[in-house]
Amino acid sequence: MGRRYTNADEMLISAAQKISVREHAGVFDKNGDPYYWHPLAVATLARNAGEDAEVVALCFLHDVVEDTDRTLDDIRLELEPIAAETGHNLDGIIDGLDAITHRKNEPRVKYWGRVRDHRYSRAAKQYDIIHNTWPERLARLEPEDKARKESKYGDAQDFLGYARTV
C-alpha cells in the first residue's frame, strides 16, 4: 500500500495543484493536450511512489516559473499561509522550484547540476522525465521532436544517475 497523506499534506498538495491549474489554463502541449495534464501526471507518479508532500507539491509547480510570468516570490506568498498552518517545508519547496527551473540560455549541464544537488528537485525531475518519455507521448510527436526529446532526456538521465527510459 502507498503512503498515507495527512490532512495537512493534502492541504499543501491541493494548494500547489490549484496554482498549477490556474497558471497552465488554456495552454496546450505539442500533442494538443491541455498542458496541465503534464504536471498532474508528474505529481501522480510522485504520489504513487510515496514521496513527501513537498515533492508532490513541487511536481505540480515544476513548470510554473519557467513557463509563466509567475515568480518564486509569487509562489512563496501564495503558499506561505498554508505552509505556516501545516508546518511544511516551504523553503525546501521554493528552493526546489528554483533548482528545477531552467533559465533561458542556461547550459543543460549547469541546470542538471543544480537539479541534482537539491533533494526535492532531483525527485521531481525524475518523475518529469518519466512522464516526458512515456512511449505513448513520444509516439505522438513529429520524428524530429521525438529524437530531440529522447536525446535530451537520455542525456539528463545519464547525468542525474536515473535509469534510462529512452
PyMOL commands that set and color helices and strands:
alter all, ss='L'
color gray80, all
select helices_A, chain A and resi 7-23+37-48+53-61+64-67+72-86+90-100+108-116+119-132+135-139+143-160
alter helices_A, ss='H'
color red, helices_A
deselect
rebuild
show_as cartoon
